[in-house]
Amino acid sequence: MKKYILIIIFILFIIGCDNDFYKNIKDIKNPNDTLVLVNKNNKLKNDFIPDNLVKLDLNYSHAEKYLKEEAALEFYKLSEEAKKLNYRIVAVSGYRSYTYQEKLFEYYVETKGMNYTLMCSAKPGHSEHQTGLAIDVEGSNLDYNLFEKSKEFEWMKKNAHKYGFILRYPKGKENITGFKYEPWHYRYVGKEVATIIYNNKLTFEEYHKKFVK
């Protein structure tokens, strides 16, 4: 327990060291682009709903979840390949509206406090989930919070890029992404870009800085 508390304090310190988060915010002009960068400094409009949203087949998700069609089709392929190895990878969260994220953020603030909330939940308009390209996954241990401890995690980490997905908030990059390590959160960027990010151990922010003008 003491070790966990120290880790949380360390992450808060790292995130707090960057004074640029949620400052000099830019309105996103290309919200339907597969490579759109949504983070604490790039904001989607509150009425934005992505094009080509599809409801995920219940064989690959919990309840009623949505992704953009291209991301959904690649996730199906990923999940099917995992099944061949007796792995289970399903979606527990996909597209979220601005209003949904607003309520979720407020809930975390009320129950966990602002400092914790800022490192684990995006303010409305700043969540990748609103793009329809982000997905939270669960393994055979049936707890997305413990996805890292599932037998599926290592396979997902090593193979997700082959289907166009990246681990969006990697460990040790909190000062760049602005969020704590989330082993369950993946983002669809397409196979070519995902492979570049994977091979070079980049965050999506670092990719944009290096390759996107």
PEGIJO-V910205 format. One record per backbone hydrogen bond with DSSP energy under -1.0 kcal/mol. NH is the residue of the N-H (numbers start at 1). CO is the residue of the C=O. If there is no record, write none. Layout:
BEGIN
((NH CO) (NH CO))
END
This chain:
BEGIN
((5 1) (6 2) (7 3) (8 4) (9 5) (10 6) (11 7) (12 8) (13 9) (14 10) (15 11) (16 12) (17 13) (18 15) (23 20) (26 41) (28 43) (33 30) (36 33) (39 42) (43 26) (44 125) (48 45) (54 67) (56 65) (60 57) (62 91) (67 54) (68 132) (69 52) (72 68) (73 69) (74 70) (75 71) (76 72) (77 73) (78 74) (79 75) (80 76) (81 77) (82 78) (83 79) (84 80) (85 82) (86 83) (87 82) (90 138) (91 60) (92 136) (93 136) (95 66) (96 129) (101 97) (102 98) (103 99) (104 100) (105 101) (106 102) (107 103) (108 104) (109 105) (110 106) (111 107) (112 108) (113 109) (117 113) (118 114) (121 117) (126 123) (130 127) (131 128) (132 129) (135 186) (136 93) (137 184) (138 90) (142 139) (146 143) (147 144) (149 146) (150 147) (156 152) (157 153) (158 154) (159 155) (160 156) (162 159) (163 160) (164 161) (165 160) (166 187) (168 185) (173 170) (176 173) (177 173) (178 174) (180 119) (182 169) (185 182) (186 135) (187 166) (188 133) (189 164) (190 164) (194 190) (195 191) (196 192) (197 193) (198 194) (199 195) (200 196) (202 197) (207 203) (208 204) (209 205) (210 206) (211 207) (212 208))
END
